[in-house]
Every structure is written in structure tokens, then in C-alpha cells.
């Protein structure tokens, strides 16, 4: 029984990591710009399709004729291999194998430009508008992005293979000193959790220990006073919007081997992530992360066969039930601040 509970706990950390990463970006945008960004799930989706596009580029084939090998009709056989492998040999083969993590290299600048362009082109015009209007315009942007992806890549999921070396399962039980092969867990899911932990820690460290981050935190607390000191806080907030887009994008990249990306993957995660943000407390970065892992773990345990036998369908509604209970007891969420989104 311990093994089952421990595995469900790991599953919860895996789900919670995805929720926490998206919720972290949402909270960064709301905490700095005061914008409720319903297009954030679309940024997760765009990151996932950066990985798809990168692999499609790497696997473009070159065709050569081998005169030493003949077909039954006496014609030279066609030899097909990825173009990058033909150019770079073994390194090209490794690049194709590790296309998902390697695609982060192009995803970071692409998502940074997308985020900054989105903020400068559209979002900045809605800073002082009601939250309802912000939700409408960003939700509309999400629908546009979704339909564009659908028109270019089609409606069906596009599987992205994880590196062949990382397709097995790690023997966690043996690592913890237990009997071998009692508790095993997919390696890539462990990598995703560790990756999320590093990204979350990096964002907090950036905000806590760098001068740029300190100015941003000061601007989140009192934007006008920071501006009166001669600091261009708007520029820093624009960069933070780009950073939030990068976090969402690379989260989408690394999730592609776990869930084949399709045009509505962003919307699927967006709704749950907004629940996470509200439960954690609007504008609270620690709250977003804590609520993400909490709700991920609860959803994992609710999906157990024994639990669903007692309460059918509980795995589909557990997050919303917990959200209702927490908000009844703590109306501002777990770490919410007074005055945030309050009349």
C-alpha cells in the first residue's frame, strides 16, 4: 500500500509542477502589470509547438542514391536520412534524438520576443481598463493563437519522442534502500519535476537576489514611488512579461513527451492554472507554487481506483471542490494580500 501511495504522490508532484510553472507566469504578469492574462495558456501551447517545429526541421530528409545497392528492378536504392545527420554525422543523430530539450535553445528567444511584442502591441493598452475587458481581449488572443496553430499543424496531436536514453523507469525504491523494482517511476517525469524545480527556484532567486529583481519587487509593491525615483519601471515590467512567456514556453516544451501537443493544450491547462492562482492568492508567487503542487497532489490521489469507486467522478472535480473550501475559509487564498482585486 505504501508503494501505491508513494507513486500517487510522485504523480501529484508531476502534475503540480506543470500547474505551478504556468501559474507562476500568470502571477508574474498579474503581480507586475495588474493584467489578468487569459492568453497565458496559449504561450504554453506555442512553446510546445516550438518543439514540434524544431523536430520537423531536424528530421527534414535528404535523399541519396546508393549505386552499390540495387532494387529488384536494377535501379540504385534511395537512402533517406535526416538532413542534419547528413551534415553533422553522429552529432546530428544525437541532436535528433534530443530534439525536445535541444529545442529550448530556440524557444527562449522566440517566446521572449512573442511576450514583449504581445505586451507592447496589445496588453499595454489595457493596464487601466477593467479586469473583465482584460480577460476578454486576452481570451480572444488565445483563441486566435489556437486557430492559427490548428491551421498550420492540423487538429490532431503530434507525438514528440523523448530521448531514447530516458525512456525507461528509475528504480526509486532501490535508491531509497528498499527492495529493487518495488517502486519505479518514468525517468522523463522525474526530469520534468526537477526541471520545474530549477526554473521555479531560478525565478525566485532572480527576483530576490538581483538588482533588477529587487526593483521589480519594489515596483510590484508601489509602482508610482519607484517611478518617481527616475527608474523606468515600465521597461522592467515589459521584460517580466517576456520572462513569464519564456517560463510558459519552456514548460510546454518539456511537457510534449508526456502529452502530445495539440491546438487546445494551452486552454486545457489554463483553466486549472487560474484556479491554482486564485487558491494561492492573486499576485502571490509563493502562493501560486504552493497551490500548484497542493492541487496536483490532491488530484493525483483522487484519481486512485479505490477513491473513484467510493466517489465516482471525484478526480474531475476535486480541484474545484478544494478551491471552494479554501476560498470560503480564506477569501484571499492561501497567501493573498489585502486589496488585490478587491473593490
C-alpha positions in Angstrom: 0.0 0.0 0.0 2.9 2.3 0.8 4.2 1.8 -2.7 0.9 2.9 -4.3 0.6 6.0 -2.1 4.2 7.0 -2.9 3.7 6.6 -6.6 0.5 8.7 -6.5 2.5 11.3 -4.6 5.1 11.4 -7.3 2.3 11.7 -9.9 0.9 14.6 -8.0 4.3 16.3 -8.0 4.5 15.8 -11.7 1.1 17.4 -12.3 1.7 20.0 -9.7 4.9 21.0 -11.4 3.1 21.8 -14.7 0.4 23.7 -12.8 2.9 25.6 -10.8 5.0 26.7 -13.8 2.0 28.1 -15.7 0.6 29.7 -12.5 4.0 31.2 -11.8 3.9 33.0 -15.1 0.3 34.1 -14.7 1.2 35.5 -11.3 4.3 37.3 -12.6 2.1 39.1 -15.1 -0.7 40.0 -12.7 1.7 41.0 -9.9 3.7 43.3 -12.1 1.3 44.7 -14.7 -2.0 44.0 -12.9 -3.3 42.2 -16.0 -5.4 39.1 -15.9 -3.8 37.3 -18.9 -6.1 34.6 -20.3 -3.6 34.2 -23.2 -1.0 32.6 -20.9 -2.2 29.1 -21.7 -1.6 29.9 -25.4 2.0 30.7 -24.6 2.4 27.2 -23.1 0.9 25.9 -26.3 3.3 28.0 -28.5 6.2 26.7 -26.6 5.1 23.1 -27.1 4.8 23.8 -30.9 8.3 25.3 -30.9 9.5 21.8 -30.0 7.3 20.3 -32.8 8.6 22.8 -35.4 12.2 22.2 -34.3 11.9 18.5 -34.6 10.2 18.8 -38.0 13.2 20.9 -39.2 15.7 18.4 -37.8 14.0 15.5 -39.5 13.8 17.0 -42.9 15.2 14.2 -45.1 17.9 14.2 -47.8 17.7 11.5 -50.5 20.8 10.0 -52.0 21.3 7.1 -54.4 23.5 4.2 -53.4 24.9 2.6 -56.6 26.1 -0.4 -54.6 22.6 -1.4 -53.5 20.1 -2.1 -56.3 16.4 -2.6 -56.2 14.8 -5.7 -57.8 14.5 -3.6 -61.0 18.2 -2.8 -61.1 17.9 0.8 -60.1 20.1 2.3 -57.3 18.3 2.3 -53.9 17.3 5.6 -52.4 18.9 6.3 -49.0 16.9 8.6 -46.8 18.4 10.2 -43.7 17.7 13.4 -41.7 19.5 16.4 -43.3 21.1 17.4 -40.0 22.5 13.9 -39.7 23.9 14.0 -43.2 25.6 17.4 -42.4 26.9 16.7 -38.9 27.1 12.9 -38.7 26.9 11.4 -35.2 26.3 14.8 -33.6 23.3 15.3 -35.9 21.9 11.9 -34.8 22.3 13.0 -31.2 20.5 16.3 -31.9 17.6 14.5 -33.5 17.4 12.1 -30.5 17.5 15.0 -28.0 15.3 17.3 -30.1 12.9 18.1 -27.2 15.4 19.5 -24.7 17.5 21.0 -27.5 14.5 23.0 -28.8 14.7 25.1 -25.6 17.6 26.9 -27.3 15.2 28.4 -29.9 12.2 28.5 -27.7 13.7 31.0 -25.2 14.4 33.8 -27.8 11.1 33.1 -29.7 9.0 33.3 -26.5 10.8 36.3 -25.2 10.1 38.2 -28.5 6.5 37.0 -28.5 5.9 38.1 -24.9 7.5 41.5 -25.4 5.7 42.0 -28.7 2.3 41.0 -27.1 2.8 43.3 -24.1 4.0 46.3 -26.2 1.5 45.8 -29.0 -1.7 45.0 -27.2 -1.6 44.4 -23.4 -0.2 47.9 -22.5 -3.4 49.5 -23.8 -5.4 47.6 -21.2 -3.4 48.4 -18.0 -6.0 50.7 -16.6 -9.1 49.0 -18.1 -11.4 46.8 -16.0 -10.3 43.2 -15.4 -13.3 42.0 -17.4 -12.0 43.8 -20.5 -8.5 42.3 -20.0 -10.0 38.9 -19.8 -12.0 39.4 -23.0 -9.1 40.7 -25.0 -6.5 38.1 -23.8 -9.0 35.3 -24.2 -9.6 36.5 -27.7 -5.8 36.4 -28.3 -5.7 32.8 -27.0 -8.5 31.8 -29.5 -6.6 33.4 -32.4 -3.4 31.7 -31.5 -5.2 28.4 -31.1 -6.8 28.6 -34.5 -3.5 29.7 -36.1 -1.8 26.6 -34.7 -4.7 24.4 -35.8 -4.5 25.8 -39.4 -0.7 25.2 -39.6 -0.3 21.9 -37.7 -3.8 20.4 -38.0 -6.3 19.3 -35.3 -4.6 16.1 -34.3 -2.0 15.7 -31.5 1.6 15.4 -32.7 3.6 13.0 -30.5 7.1 14.1 -29.6 9.5 11.3 -28.6 11.7 11.7 -25.5 15.4 10.8 -25.9 15.9 7.1 -26.2 18.2 7.0 -23.2 15.5 8.5 -21.0 12.6 6.2 -21.9 12.9 3.8 -19.1 11.9 3.9 -15.5 14.1 4.8 -12.5 14.2 2.4 -9.6 13.3 4.8 -6.8 12.8 2.0 -4.3 16.3 0.8 -4.6 17.6 4.4 -4.4 15.7 4.7 -1.1 17.2 1.5 0.2 14.1 -0.6 -0.4 13.7 -3.8 -2.4 14.6 -3.4 -6.1 11.8 -2.9 -8.7 9.2 -2.2 -6.0 8.8 1.5 -6.7 9.8 2.5 -10.3 8.9 5.8 -12.0 9.3 7.1 -15.6 12.6 8.9 -15.9 11.3 11.7 -18.0 8.6 12.6 -15.4 11.3 12.8 -12.8 13.3 15.1 -15.1 10.2 17.3 -15.7 9.8 17.7 -11.9 13.5 18.5 -11.4 13.4 20.9 -14.4 10.3 22.7 -12.9 12.1 22.9 -9.5 15.1 24.5 -11.2 13.0 27.0 -13.2 10.9 28.0 -10.1 14.0 28.3 -8.0 15.7 30.4 -10.7 12.8 32.8 -11.0 12.6 33.3 -7.2 16.4 33.7 -7.0 16.3 36.3 -9.9 13.6 38.3 -8.1 15.2 38.0 -4.7 19.0 38.4 -5.3 19.4 40.6 -8.4 19.1 44.4 -8.6 16.7 44.0 -11.5 14.5 41.7 -9.4 14.6 43.9 -6.4 13.4 46.9 -8.5 10.6 44.7 -9.9 9.5 43.7 -6.5 9.6 47.3 -5.3 7.5 48.2 -8.4 5.0 45.5 -7.6 4.6 47.0 -4.1 4.5 50.6 -5.1 4.8 51.4 -8.8 4.4 55.2 -8.6 7.1 55.7 -5.9 9.6 53.6 -7.9 8.8 55.7 -11.0 9.4 58.9 -9.1 12.9 57.7 -8.3 13.7 58.0 -12.0 13.5 54.3 -12.7 11.9 53.2 -15.9 9.7 50.6 -14.2 7.5 50.1 -17.4 10.5 48.7 -19.3 11.3 46.3 -16.5 7.7 45.1 -16.3 7.8 44.6 -20.1 10.8 42.3 -19.7 9.0 40.5 -16.9 6.1 39.8 -19.3 8.6 38.4 -21.7 10.1 36.3 -18.9 6.7 35.0 -18.0 6.2 34.0 -21.6 9.6 32.2 -21.6 8.6 30.2 -18.4 5.3 29.1 -20.0 7.0 28.3 -23.3 9.8 26.1 -21.9 7.2 24.4 -19.6 5.3 23.5 -22.8 8.5 22.2 -24.5 9.4 19.8 -21.7 5.8 18.5 -21.4 5.5 17.4 -25.0 6.8 13.9 -24.5 4.2 13.4 -21.7 1.2 14.8 -23.6 1.4 15.1 -27.4 0.7 18.8 -28.2 -2.5 19.8 -30.0 -4.1 23.2 -30.6 -6.2 23.2 -27.4 -3.5 22.0 -24.9 -3.0 25.6 -23.7 -6.7 26.1 -22.9 -6.8 22.7 -21.0 -4.0 23.9 -18.7 -5.2 27.5 -18.5 -8.4 26.9 -16.6 -6.8 24.7 -14.0 -3.9 27.1 -13.6 -6.2 30.0 -13.0 -7.8 28.0 -10.2 -4.3 27.5 -8.8 -3.6 31.2 -8.9 -6.8 32.1 -7.1 -6.3 29.4 -4.5 -2.7 30.5 -3.9 -3.7 34.2 -3.7 -3.8 36.7 -6.6 -0.4 38.2 -7.1 1.4 35.8 -4.7 4.3 33.9 -6.3 4.8 31.5 -3.3 1.0 31.0 -3.2 1.0 30.1 -6.9 3.7 27.5 -6.5 2.3 26.0 -3.2 -1.2 25.8 -4.6 0.0 24.2 -7.8 1.7 21.3 -6.0 -1.1 21.0 -3.5 -3.8 20.7 -6.1 -1.7 18.4 -8.3 -1.1 16.0 -5.4 -4.8 16.1 -4.4 -5.9 15.4 -8.0 -3.5 12.5 -8.2 -4.8 10.8 -5.1 -8.4 11.5 -6.2 -7.7 9.6 -9.4 -6.9 6.3 -7.5 -9.3 3.5 -8.4 -10.3 3.0 -4.7 -11.2 6.6 -4.3 -13.2 6.8 -7.6 -15.0 3.6 -6.5 -16.2 5.4 -3.4 -16.9 8.8 -5.1 -17.4 8.4 -8.8 -16.0 11.4 -10.8 -14.2 12.9 -7.9 -11.0 13.2 -9.9 -12.7 15.6 -12.3 -13.9 18.0 -9.6 -11.5 17.7 -6.7 -9.6 20.8 -7.6 -12.7 22.9 -7.8 -14.1 21.5 -4.5 -10.8 22.3 -2.7 -10.8 25.7 -4.3 -14.3 26.4 -3.0 -13.5 25.2 0.6 -10.2 27.3 0.7 -11.9 30.4 -0.6 -14.7 30.1 1.9 -12.2 29.9 4.7 -9.6 32.2 3.3 -11.3 34.6 0.7 -8.0 35.9 -0.5 -6.5 32.5 -1.0 -3.6 30.9 0.9 -1.1 33.8 0.5 -3.4 36.5 -0.8 -2.7 40.2 0.0 -5.3 42.7 1.2 -6.6 45.0 -1.5 -5.7 42.8 -4.5 -8.7 42.6 -6.9 -10.9 43.9 -4.1 -13.3 46.8 -4.6 
